[in-house]
């Protein structure tokens, strides 16, 4: 799995998010991504790093679920 770095990412459906950092799940040891959406009400969210980094094949799109677009 690739290293997930802090910064801005674009979801394959178009929304933009800021990854703050990664953390380790206390029960499973799984790496989690801590992020916030850059639209709407915001808030803080977590998603398994494996899911963050996976390839999506849906509705004619084939590529990463989230694409890194830079830092601010």
N, CA, C and O atoms as a CHARMM CRD file, in Angstrom:
* protein
*
  288
    1    1 UNK  N      0.85000  -1.18300   0.00000 PROA 1      0.00000
    2    1 UNK  CA     0.00000   0.00000   0.00000 PROA 1      0.00000
    3    1 UNK  C      0.89400   1.24400   0.00000 PROA 1      0.00000
    4    1 UNK  O      1.90200   1.29600   0.70400 PROA 1      0.00000
    5    2 UNK  N      0.51300   2.23000  -0.79000 PROA 2      0.00000
    6    2 UNK  CA     1.27600   3.47700  -0.85400 PROA 2      0.00000
    7    2 UNK  C      1.13200   4.26800   0.44400 PROA 2      0.00000
    8    2 UNK  O      0.16400   4.10000   1.18700 PROA 2      0.00000
    9    3 UNK  N      2.10700   5.12700   0.70000 PROA 3      0.00000
   10    3 UNK  CA     2.03500   5.99500   1.86600 PROA 3      0.00000
   11    3 UNK  C      1.02200   7.10300   1.58800 PROA 3      0.00000
   12    3 UNK  O      1.04700   7.72800   0.52700 PROA 3      0.00000
   13    4 UNK  N      0.14600   7.33600   2.53500 PROA 4      0.00000
   14    4 UNK  CA    -0.86000   8.39700   2.39500 PROA 4      0.00000
   15    4 UNK  C     -0.33300   9.61200   3.13500 PROA 4      0.00000
   16    4 UNK  O     -0.17400   9.58900   4.35500 PROA 4      0.00000
   17    5 UNK  N     -0.06600  10.66400   2.39200 PROA 5      0.00000
   18    5 UNK  CA     0.50400  11.86500   2.99700 PROA 5      0.00000
   19    5 UNK  C     -0.56300  12.91800   3.23800 PROA 5      0.00000
   20    5 UNK  O     -1.58100  12.93500   2.54700 PROA 5      0.00000
   21    6 UNK  N     -0.34400  13.79400   4.20500 PROA 6      0.00000
   22    6 UNK  CA    -1.27700  14.89700   4.42500 PROA 6      0.00000
   23    6 UNK  C     -1.36000  15.78100   3.18600 PROA 6      0.00000
   24    6 UNK  O     -0.39500  15.89000   2.42900 PROA 6      0.00000
   25    7 UNK  N     -2.50500  16.40800   2.98400 PROA 7      0.00000
   26    7 UNK  CA    -2.71000  17.30900   1.85800 PROA 7      0.00000
   27    7 UNK  C     -4.09700  17.16500   1.27300 PROA 7      0.00000
   28    7 UNK  O     -4.97600  16.53400   1.86100 PROA 7      0.00000
   29    8 UNK  N     -4.28200  17.76000   0.10200 PROA 8      0.00000
   30    8 UNK  CA    -5.58400  17.75200  -0.57500 PROA 8      0.00000
   31    8 UNK  C     -5.70600  16.56600  -1.51300 PROA 8      0.00000
   32    8 UNK  O     -4.76500  16.19200  -2.21200 PROA 8      0.00000
   33    9 UNK  N     -6.90600  15.98500  -1.50400 PROA 9      0.00000
   34    9 UNK  CA    -7.20900  14.85100  -2.37000 PROA 9      0.00000
   35    9 UNK  C     -8.55000  15.10700  -3.04800 PROA 9      0.00000
   36    9 UNK  O     -9.41800  15.78500  -2.49900 PROA 9      0.00000
   37   10 UNK  N     -8.70500  14.55900  -4.24200 PROA 10     0.00000
   38   10 UNK  CA    -9.98900  14.63500  -4.95100 PROA 10     0.00000
   39   10 UNK  C    -10.55400  13.21800  -5.04600 PROA 10     0.00000
   40   10 UNK  O     -9.88400  12.29300  -5.50600 PROA 10     0.00000
   41   11 UNK  N    -11.79100  13.07400  -4.60400 PROA 11     0.00000
   42   11 UNK  CA   -12.51000  11.80100  -4.70100 PROA 11     0.00000
   43   11 UNK  C    -12.88700  11.57600  -6.15700 PROA 11     0.00000
   44   11 UNK  O    -13.07100  12.53600  -6.90500 PROA 11     0.00000
   45   12 UNK  N    -13.00200  10.33400  -6.56100 PROA 12     0.00000
   46   12 UNK  CA   -13.31300  10.05400  -7.96300 PROA 12     0.00000
   47   12 UNK  C    -14.66300  10.62200  -8.38100 PROA 12     0.00000
   48   12 UNK  O    -14.91400  10.77600  -9.57700 PROA 12     0.00000
   49   13 UNK  N    -15.53600  10.93800  -7.43200 PROA 13     0.00000
   50   13 UNK  CA   -16.82100  11.56400  -7.76500 PROA 13     0.00000
   51   13 UNK  C    -16.73000  13.08600  -7.78400 PROA 13     0.00000
   52   13 UNK  O    -17.70500  13.75800  -8.12000 PROA 13     0.00000
   53   14 UNK  N    -15.55000  13.64700  -7.42000 PROA 14     0.00000
   54   14 UNK  CA   -15.34700  15.08600  -7.56600 PROA 14     0.00000
   55   14 UNK  C    -15.11400  15.90200  -6.31200 PROA 14     0.00000
   56   14 UNK  O    -14.51500  16.97500  -6.39700 PROA 14     0.00000
   57   15 UNK  N    -15.55800  15.44400  -5.15300 PROA 15     0.00000
   58   15 UNK  CA   -15.37800  16.21600  -3.92900 PROA 15     0.00000
   59   15 UNK  C    -13.90800  16.28500  -3.52100 PROA 15     0.00000
   60   15 UNK  O    -13.12000  15.39000  -3.82800 PROA 15     0.00000
   61   16 UNK  N    -13.55600  17.36900  -2.82100 PROA 16     0.00000
   62   16 UNK  CA   -12.18400  17.51300  -2.34500 PROA 16     0.00000
   63   16 UNK  C    -12.13500  17.38000  -0.82900 PROA 16     0.00000
   64   16 UNK  O    -13.05300  17.77800  -0.11300 PROA 16     0.00000
   65   17 UNK  N    -11.02400  16.80400  -0.36900 PROA 17     0.00000
   66   17 UNK  CA   -10.83600  16.49000   1.04000 PROA 17     0.00000
   67   17 UNK  C     -9.42200  16.84200   1.46000 PROA 17     0.00000
   68   17 UNK  O     -8.51400  16.87300   0.62900 PROA 17     0.00000
   69   18 UNK  N     -9.22900  17.10600   2.74200 PROA 18     0.00000
   70   18 UNK  CA    -7.89200  17.32800   3.28100 PROA 18     0.00000
   71   18 UNK  C     -7.57600  16.19000   4.25000 PROA 18     0.00000
   72   18 UNK  O     -8.27100  15.99400   5.24700 PROA 18     0.00000
   73   19 UNK  N     -6.52300  15.45100   3.94100 PROA 19     0.00000
   74   19 UNK  CA    -6.03800  14.43000   4.86600 PROA 19     0.00000
   75   19 UNK  C     -5.19000  15.13900   5.90900 PROA 19     0.00000
   76   19 UNK  O     -4.26600  15.88100   5.57700 PROA 19     0.00000
   77   20 UNK  N     -5.51400  14.90200   7.17400 PROA 20     0.00000
   78   20 UNK  CA    -4.79500  15.51500   8.27600 PROA 20     0.00000
   79   20 UNK  C     -3.61900  14.64200   8.71400 PROA 20     0.00000
   80   20 UNK  O     -2.50500  15.13000   8.90600 PROA 20     0.00000
   81   21 UNK  N     -3.88200  13.35700   8.86600 PROA 21     0.00000
   82   21 UNK  CA    -2.85300  12.40300   9.27900 PROA 21     0.00000
   83   21 UNK  C     -3.42700  11.00200   9.21800 PROA 21     0.00000
   84   21 UNK  O     -4.62000  10.82400   8.97300 PROA 21     0.00000
   85   22 UNK  N     -2.57700  10.00300   9.44000 PROA 22     0.00000
   86   22 UNK  CA    -3.05500   8.63600   9.59200 PROA 22     0.00000
   87   22 UNK  C     -2.93300   8.25200  11.06100 PROA 22     0.00000
   88   22 UNK  O     -2.13700   8.82600  11.80400 PROA 22     0.00000
   89   23 UNK  N     -3.73200   7.27500  11.46500 PROA 23     0.00000
   90   23 UNK  CA    -3.74900   6.80600  12.84900 PROA 23     0.00000
   91   23 UNK  C     -3.91000   5.28700  12.83000 PROA 23     0.00000
   92   23 UNK  O     -4.25700   4.70000  11.80500 PROA 23     0.00000
   93   24 UNK  N     -3.65600   4.67000  13.96300 PROA 24     0.00000
   94   24 UNK  CA    -3.78000   3.22100  14.08100 PROA 24     0.00000
   95   24 UNK  C     -5.00100   2.87800  14.92800 PROA 24     0.00000
   96   24 UNK  O     -5.16400   3.39500  16.03300 PROA 24     0.00000
   97   25 UNK  N     -5.85100   2.00900  14.40700 PROA 25     0.00000
   98   25 UNK  CA    -7.03300   1.55800  15.13100 PROA 25     0.00000
   99   25 UNK  C     -6.58200   0.78600  16.36800 PROA 25     0.00000
  100   25 UNK  O     -5.75400  -0.11900  16.26100 PROA 25     0.00000
  101   26 UNK  N     -7.11200   1.13000  17.53200 PROA 26     0.00000
  102   26 UNK  CA    -6.64300   0.55400  18.79400 PROA 26     0.00000
  103   26 UNK  C     -6.97000  -0.93400  18.95300 PROA 26     0.00000
  104   26 UNK  O     -6.27300  -1.64300  19.68000 PROA 26     0.00000
  105   27 UNK  N     -8.00600  -1.40600  18.29200 PROA 27     0.00000
  106   27 UNK  CA    -8.40500  -2.81100  18.44300 PROA 27     0.00000
  107   27 UNK  C     -7.80300  -3.71300  17.37700 PROA 27     0.00000
  108   27 UNK  O     -7.42400  -4.84900  17.66300 PROA 27     0.00000
  109   28 UNK  N     -7.71300  -3.21900  16.16100 PROA 28     0.00000
  110   28 UNK  CA    -7.31000  -4.07300  15.03700 PROA 28     0.00000
  111   28 UNK  C     -5.89200  -3.80400  14.54100 PROA 28     0.00000
  112   28 UNK  O     -5.31100  -4.63900  13.84600 PROA 28     0.00000
  113   29 UNK  N     -5.33000  -2.64400  14.89200 PROA 29     0.00000
  114   29 UNK  CA    -4.01700  -2.26300  14.37500 PROA 29     0.00000
  115   29 UNK  C     -4.06200  -1.74500  12.95400 PROA 29     0.00000
  116   29 UNK  O     -3.02400  -1.43900  12.36800 PROA 29     0.00000
  117   30 UNK  N     -5.26900  -1.64300  12.39000 PROA 30     0.00000
  118   30 UNK  CA    -5.44400  -1.17400  11.01400 PROA 30     0.00000
  119   30 UNK  C     -5.11100   0.31200  10.90300 PROA 30     0.00000
  120   30 UNK  O     -5.45100   1.09800  11.78700 PROA 30     0.00000
  121   31 UNK  N     -4.44900   0.69000   9.82000 PROA 31     0.00000
  122   31 UNK  CA    -4.15600   2.09600   9.57000 PROA 31     0.00000
  123   31 UNK  C     -5.42200   2.78600   9.07200 PROA 31     0.00000
  124   31 UNK  O     -6.10000   2.29800   8.16800 PROA 31     0.00000
  125   32 UNK  N     -5.72400   3.92600   9.67900 PROA 32     0.00000
  126   32 UNK  CA    -6.90800   4.71700   9.32200 PROA 32     0.00000
  127   32 UNK  C     -6.45900   6.08800   8.83700 PROA 32     0.00000
  128   32 UNK  O     -5.44000   6.61200   9.28700 PROA 32     0.00000
  129   33 UNK  N     -7.22200   6.66400   7.91900 PROA 33     0.00000
  130   33 UNK  CA    -6.96400   8.00700   7.40400 PROA 33     0.00000
  131   33 UNK  C     -7.92400   8.96500   8.09700 PROA 33     0.00000
  132   33 UNK  O     -9.13400   8.73900   8.09700 PROA 33     0.00000
  133   34 UNK  N     -7.39800  10.02700   8.68400 PROA 34     0.00000
  134   34 UNK  CA    -8.21800  11.04900   9.33300 PROA 34     0.00000
  135   34 UNK  C     -8.27500  12.23500   8.38100 PROA 34     0.00000
  136   34 UNK  O     -7.24200  12.78800   8.00400 PROA 34     0.00000
  137   35 UNK  N     -9.50000  12.62600   7.99100 PROA 35     0.00000
  138   35 UNK  CA    -9.66200  13.64800   6.96200 PROA 35     0.00000
  139   35 UNK  C    -10.87900  14.51700   7.22600 PROA 35     0.00000
  140   35 UNK  O    -11.71600  14.20600   8.07400 PROA 35     0.00000
  141   36 UNK  N    -10.95800  15.61200   6.48300 PROA 36     0.00000
  142   36 UNK  CA   -12.10900  16.51100   6.55400 PROA 36     0.00000
  143   36 UNK  C    -12.51800  16.90600   5.13600 PROA 36     0.00000
  144   36 UNK  O    -11.65400  17.17200   4.30000 PROA 36     0.00000
  145   37 UNK  N    -13.80900  16.94900   4.85500 PROA 37     0.00000
  146   37 UNK  CA   -14.24800  17.41200   3.53800 PROA 37     0.00000
  147   37 UNK  C    -14.03200  18.91900   3.40600 PROA 37     0.00000
  148   37 UNK  O    -14.15200  19.66200   4.38100 PROA 37     0.00000
  149   38 UNK  N    -13.71700  19.35300   2.20700 PROA 38     0.00000
  150   38 UNK  CA   -13.51100  20.78800   1.95100 PROA 38     0.00000
  151   38 UNK  C    -14.77100  21.40700   1.34600 PROA 38     0.00000
  152   38 UNK  O    -14.69200  22.32800   0.53300 PROA 38     0.00000
  153   39 UNK  N    -15.91300  20.90000   1.74500 PROA 39     0.00000
  154   39 UNK  CA   -17.21600  21.41500   1.30800 PROA 39     0.00000
  155   39 UNK  C    -18.21800  21.08600   2.40800 PROA 39     0.00000
  156   39 UNK  O    -17.92800  20.26900   3.28200 PROA 39     0.00000
  157   40 UNK  N    -19.35800  21.69500   2.37800 PROA 40     0.00000
  158   40 UNK  CA   -20.41900  21.38000   3.33300 PROA 40     0.00000
  159   40 UNK  C    -20.05000  21.72100   4.76400 PROA 40     0.00000
  160   40 UNK  O    -19.29600  22.66000   5.01900 PROA 40     0.00000
  161   41 UNK  N    -20.58600  20.95300   5.68400 PROA 41     0.00000
  162   41 UNK  CA   -20.42100  21.22000   7.11200 PROA 41     0.00000
  163   41 UNK  C    -19.06600  20.79100   7.65500 PROA 41     0.00000
  164   41 UNK  O    -18.73200  21.11400   8.79500 PROA 41     0.00000
  165   42 UNK  N    -18.28800  20.07600   6.86900 PROA 42     0.00000
  166   42 UNK  CA   -16.96000  19.66200   7.32100 PROA 42     0.00000
  167   42 UNK  C    -17.02500  18.52700   8.31200 PROA 42     0.00000
  168   42 UNK  O    -17.65000  17.50000   8.04800 PROA 42     0.00000
  169   43 UNK  N    -16.38800  18.70200   9.44500 PROA 43     0.00000
  170   43 UNK  CA   -16.28700  17.64600  10.43900 PROA 43     0.00000
  171   43 UNK  C    -15.02900  16.82100  10.20400 PROA 43     0.00000
  172   43 UNK  O    -14.27800  17.06800   9.26000 PROA 43     0.00000
  173   44 UNK  N    -14.81100  15.84700  11.06500 PROA 44     0.00000
  174   44 UNK  CA   -13.65700  14.96700  10.93700 PROA 44     0.00000
  175   44 UNK  C    -14.15000  13.54500  10.73600 PROA 44     0.00000
  176   44 UNK  O    -15.09200  13.09600  11.38900 PROA 44     0.00000
  177   45 UNK  N    -13.49900  12.85100   9.82300 PROA 45     0.00000
  178   45 UNK  CA   -13.91800  11.51700   9.43300 PROA 45     0.00000
  179   45 UNK  C    -12.71100  10.59500   9.40200 PROA 45     0.00000
  180   45 UNK  O    -11.57100  11.04900   9.30200 PROA 45     0.00000
  181   46 UNK  N    -12.97100   9.29200   9.48900 PROA 46     0.00000
  182   46 UNK  CA   -11.91500   8.30000   9.32800 PROA 46     0.00000
  183   46 UNK  C    -12.36900   7.26000   8.31000 PROA 46     0.00000
  184   46 UNK  O    -13.55700   6.97500   8.16000 PROA 46     0.00000
  185   47 UNK  N    -11.38500   6.70900   7.62200 PROA 47     0.00000
  186   47 UNK  CA   -11.64100   5.66700   6.63600 PROA 47     0.00000
  187   47 UNK  C    -10.41500   4.75800   6.65000 PROA 47     0.00000
  188   47 UNK  O     -9.29300   5.24600   6.77600 PROA 47     0.00000
  189   48 UNK  N    -10.60800   3.44500   6.52300 PROA 48     0.00000
  190   48 UNK  CA    -9.45200   2.56000   6.46200 PROA 48     0.00000
  191   48 UNK  C     -8.52400   2.95100   5.30100 PROA 48     0.00000
  192   48 UNK  O     -8.98200   3.23300   4.19300 PROA 48     0.00000
  193   49 UNK  N     -7.22100   2.96100   5.57700 PROA 49     0.00000
  194   49 UNK  CA    -6.24600   3.33800   4.55100 PROA 49     0.00000
  195   49 UNK  C     -6.34800   2.42800   3.33500 PROA 49     0.00000
  196   49 UNK  O     -6.16600   2.88600   2.20700 PROA 49     0.00000
  197   50 UNK  N     -6.63400   1.15300   3.54600 PROA 50     0.00000
  198   50 UNK  CA    -6.76400   0.22300   2.41400 PROA 50     0.00000
  199   50 UNK  C     -7.89700   0.66000   1.49300 PROA 50     0.00000
  200   50 UNK  O     -7.77300   0.55500   0.27300 PROA 50     0.00000
  201   51 UNK  N     -8.99700   1.14800   2.05600 PROA 51     0.00000
  202   51 UNK  CA   -10.11700   1.62000   1.25000 PROA 51     0.00000
  203   51 UNK  C     -9.76500   2.95400   0.58300 PROA 51     0.00000
  204   51 UNK  O    -10.11200   3.17800  -0.57700 PROA 51     0.00000
  205   52 UNK  N     -9.08200   3.83300   1.30700 PROA 52     0.00000
  206   52 UNK  CA    -8.67700   5.13500   0.76600 PROA 52     0.00000
  207   52 UNK  C     -7.84800   4.94300  -0.49900 PROA 52     0.00000
  208   52 UNK  O     -8.01600   5.67100  -1.47700 PROA 52     0.00000
  209   53 UNK  N     -6.95800   3.96300  -0.47100 PROA 53     0.00000
  210   53 UNK  CA    -5.99000   3.76900  -1.55400 PROA 53     0.00000
  211   53 UNK  C     -6.45300   2.82900  -2.66100 PROA 53     0.00000
  212   53 UNK  O     -5.74300   2.65000  -3.65000 PROA 53     0.00000
  213   54 UNK  N     -7.62300   2.23100  -2.51300 PROA 54     0.00000
  214   54 UNK  CA    -8.01800   1.21400  -3.48500 PROA 54     0.00000
  215   54 UNK  C     -8.40400   1.79300  -4.84100 PROA 54     0.00000
  216   54 UNK  O     -8.74400   2.97000  -4.96900 PROA 54     0.00000
  217   55 UNK  N     -8.34100   0.93200  -5.83700 PROA 55     0.00000
  218   55 UNK  CA    -8.77300   1.26700  -7.19000 PROA 55     0.00000
  219   55 UNK  C    -10.28200   1.06100  -7.28300 PROA 55     0.00000
  220   55 UNK  O    -10.82500   0.11300  -6.71400 PROA 55     0.00000
  221   56 UNK  N    -10.94800   1.95200  -8.00100 PROA 56     0.00000
  222   56 UNK  CA   -12.39400   1.89300  -8.19400 PROA 56     0.00000
  223   56 UNK  C    -12.67100   1.59000  -9.66000 PROA 56     0.00000
  224   56 UNK  O    -12.02900   2.15100 -10.54800 PROA 56     0.00000
  225   57 UNK  N    -13.62100   0.71100  -9.90800 PROA 57     0.00000
  226   57 UNK  CA   -14.06200   0.38100 -11.26500 PROA 57     0.00000
  227   57 UNK  C    -15.58300   0.51300 -11.26000 PROA 57     0.00000
  228   57 UNK  O    -16.30200  -0.43500 -10.94500 PROA 57     0.00000
  229   58 UNK  N    -16.05700   1.70400 -11.61300 PROA 58     0.00000
  230   58 UNK  CA   -17.48800   1.97000 -11.52300 PROA 58     0.00000
  231   58 UNK  C    -17.92100   2.97800 -12.58000 PROA 58     0.00000
  232   58 UNK  O    -17.24900   3.98700 -12.79400 PROA 58     0.00000
  233   59 UNK  N    -19.03500   2.70600 -13.23500 PROA 59     0.00000
  234   59 UNK  CA   -19.65200   3.63500 -14.19200 PROA 59     0.00000
  235   59 UNK  C    -18.65100   4.17100 -15.21300 PROA 59     0.00000
  236   59 UNK  O    -18.65800   5.35900 -15.53600 PROA 59     0.00000
  237   60 UNK  N    -17.79900   3.29400 -15.71500 PROA 60     0.00000
  238   60 UNK  CA   -16.83400   3.68900 -16.73600 PROA 60     0.00000
  239   60 UNK  C    -15.55300   4.30300 -16.19300 PROA 60     0.00000
  240   60 UNK  O    -14.64500   4.60400 -16.96800 PROA 60     0.00000
  241   61 UNK  N    -15.45700   4.49500 -14.88400 PROA 61     0.00000
  242   61 UNK  CA   -14.25000   5.05100 -14.28100 PROA 61     0.00000
  243   61 UNK  C    -13.38500   3.91200 -13.75100 PROA 61     0.00000
  244   61 UNK  O    -13.87700   2.99300 -13.09700 PROA 61     0.00000
  245   62 UNK  N    -12.09800   3.98900 -14.04200 PROA 62     0.00000
  246   62 UNK  CA   -11.12300   3.02600 -13.52500 PROA 62     0.00000
  247   62 UNK  C     -9.93100   3.82200 -13.02500 PROA 62     0.00000
  248   62 UNK  O     -9.17500   4.38200 -13.81900 PROA 62     0.00000
  249   63 UNK  N     -9.76200   3.87400 -11.71400 PROA 63     0.00000
  250   63 UNK  CA    -8.65200   4.62800 -11.14700 PROA 63     0.00000
  251   63 UNK  C     -8.74700   4.67100  -9.63700 PROA 63     0.00000
  252   63 UNK  O     -9.56600   3.97100  -9.04200 PROA 63     0.00000
  253   64 UNK  N     -7.91300   5.49000  -9.01400 PROA 64     0.00000
  254   64 UNK  CA    -7.90400   5.54900  -7.54800 PROA 64     0.00000
  255   64 UNK  C     -9.16700   6.19500  -6.98600 PROA 64     0.00000
  256   64 UNK  O     -9.75200   7.09000  -7.59700 PROA 64     0.00000
  257   65 UNK  N     -9.57300   5.72200  -5.81100 PROA 65     0.00000
  258   65 UNK  CA   -10.73600   6.32700  -5.12600 PROA 65     0.00000
  259   65 UNK  C    -10.43400   7.78900  -4.80500 PROA 65     0.00000
  260   65 UNK  O    -11.28000   8.66100  -5.00900 PROA 65     0.00000
  261   66 UNK  N     -9.23000   8.05500  -4.30300 PROA 66     0.00000
  262   66 UNK  CA    -8.79400   9.41500  -3.99100 PROA 66     0.00000
  263   66 UNK  C     -7.48000   9.67100  -4.70000 PROA 66     0.00000
  264   66 UNK  O     -6.58000   8.83200  -4.67600 PROA 66     0.00000
  265   67 UNK  N     -7.36700  10.83200  -5.33300 PROA 67     0.00000
  266   67 UNK  CA    -6.14100  11.22100  -6.02600 PROA 67     0.00000
  267   67 UNK  C     -5.53300  12.42900  -5.31500 PROA 67     0.00000
  268   67 UNK  O     -6.21200  13.42900  -5.08300 PROA 67     0.00000
  269   68 UNK  N     -4.25400  12.32800  -4.97200 PROA 68     0.00000
  270   68 UNK  CA    -3.55000  13.42400  -4.31600 PROA 68     0.00000
  271   68 UNK  C     -3.41400  14.59800  -5.28600 PROA 68     0.00000
  272   68 UNK  O     -2.98400  14.41900  -6.42500 PROA 68     0.00000
  273   69 UNK  N     -3.78400  15.80200  -4.83000 PROA 69     0.00000
  274   69 UNK  CA    -3.68100  16.97600  -5.71000 PROA 69     0.00000
  275   69 UNK  C     -2.77300  18.06800  -5.13900 PROA 69     0.00000
  276   69 UNK  O     -2.60400  19.11400  -5.76500 PROA 69     0.00000
  277   70 UNK  N     -2.19000  17.83900  -3.96300 PROA 70     0.00000
  278   70 UNK  CA    -1.20300  18.78600  -3.44800 PROA 70     0.00000
  279   70 UNK  C     -1.41100  19.20500  -2.01100 PROA 70     0.00000
  280   70 UNK  O     -2.34800  18.78800  -1.33100 PROA 70     0.00000
  281   71 UNK  N     -0.48700  20.05300  -1.58200 PROA 71     0.00000
  282   71 UNK  CA    -0.53700  20.61200  -0.22600 PROA 71     0.00000
  283   71 UNK  C     -0.93200  22.07600  -0.29500 PROA 71     0.00000
  284   71 UNK  O     -0.87900  22.70300  -1.35300 PROA 71     0.00000
  285   72 UNK  N     -1.32100  22.59600   0.82900 PROA 72     0.00000
  286   72 UNK  CA    -1.62500  24.02800   0.91200 PROA 72     0.00000
  287   72 UNK  C     -0.87400  24.64900   2.04500 PROA 72     0.00000
  288   72 UNK  O     -0.99500  25.85100   2.28200 PROA 72     0.00000
